[in-house]
Amino acid sequence: MRRQVLLIFFLISGTTLYAQTRVEHTIPHDGLVVAYPVTQRVVPIGGVVDGDHPLDMSIRLSPLSTNGVQGSVGGAGITLRSHRIGGVGVYGYDLTSAFVTANVPTGQFDVAKTAWLTGTNWTGGQGFGGWFGANTPSSEAAGQSYLAGAAIGTEINVGNRWADFGPQIDLGIGARYTVGLQVVPDPVPADDVVTRTTYPGTFGIAIARAQYGHRWWTGILTSHDAIMRNGHARISRGSSQVADAPKDIEYADGHWKAGIDLSNSKFSEAALVLADGQRICFNAPDACLFHAKGKLYYEVAGEAVFSVNDRTGDATFKGQVIENGRP
């Protein structure tokens, strides 16, 4: 079996540090690696690097085997394997720490770690821009234990170190805001330099069924005390134009035991708040319940079948007034 060799040499010339990177032959799956050795200026000692790409390395891969799973799992161009045998927890086996003191004006941004993938010949497979995961200890492996703790695929922390910006209902409404996860259907730079035509995305966030049949107990959780007082657990904003309105806020099908279960919730105001004229319809829009101009109506096929006056409590059924419960 041939192997990948990644060698980085640091050369000191005067006050400038150089790096030479050489990748030889193959990855551990009988795949071909063709590399371009490069020598680039990395860090002038006591100074800074001007220009783009202080360290640039190109690698071509052609893995031939799959290790019994789909794709060449583990057959990376660059592999870092760590094994902690003692001590305390490591906050980053592959750590990128960026410290930006330069001005960042409107329209620019800094990214601590970037990954781009572009496919040019897909016949049923998928492309991932990133793949993160974590395993618990195994109950089938000798010598492993799991008394307590959790496996977390990815944690995203956002530190607001400035001030409380208060509640906001959309991006960019406030001059300052923070976001834990932002999903945008934009293309990324690609080596084929194709015109960046963008079509609509399919799903912003998907809770998908596992290939091997595993499932979640809960799809999305908002934990106790995670939301500020008078904040929102969720905000959904429709289109600003009537003609461009989305079809619905939420769609459901399949088999369920209940639609919305609020039985364990405690509401200081109301479980459901509707404005005048907004309707709850059955076999929509055939039969609807709504409130308007001081009355609660039940309407069928556009005709008011039953109404109740908020002020007097009088009810009308098919045009016949009912007062104090007596016709």
Secondary structure, DSSP 8 states (H G I E B T S, - for coil): ---EEEEEEEEEETTEEEEEEEEEEEETTTEEEEEE-EEEEEEETTS---SS-SS--EEEEE----TTSSS-TT--SS-------SSS--S-SS-------S---TT----SS------S--SS----S---------TTSTT---SS----S--------S------SSTTSSSS---S----------TT---------S-SS-----TTS---S-SS---TT-S-TT--S------SSGGG--S-S----S--S-S---TT---SS-S----TT-EEEETTTTEEEEEETTEEEEEETTEEEEEEETTT--EEETTEEEBTTB-
